[in-house]
Amino acid sequence: MVSIMHLSEVLSEEDLSRIFDILKHPLRREIIRQLSNKPQTYTQILKKLNVKESSFLNYHLRKMESLLIRKSNGKYELNEIGAICSQLVLRVKENVNISRFKNLQQMVMHLRLTMNTLQIVFFRL
């Protein structure tokens, strides 16, 4: 098992940079928290995080896959590096509320609906 102290010996500089990039987003940190309890299906993660737009979740899972998480038997789980990162993530109290991300999602959905409506109106003209 790789310890926190030996991460720099196992990972390249590029991998370490990717890990820091992954951990900077609150939704990805919350995914790590969720998976630290137990492996979960896509649907379980979607419901627990209350993500309305599945494409957002897909994007974030893809960013994390292979470096921090893996999919096994239809469930996402932390790999060895992900488990080490979860130790850090679980110790840090989040000041940012995930609801800000949800509000952004709602705004994006509203903009999409507005754009679709405008396209229909202009198409008829």
ABEGO torsion letter per residue (X at the ends): XBBAAAAAAABBAAAAAAAAAAAABAAAAAAAAAAAABBBBAAAAAAAAGBABAAAAAAAAAAABGAABBBBGGBBBBBAAAAAAAAAAAABBBABBAAAAAAAAAAAAAAAAAAAAAAAAAAAX
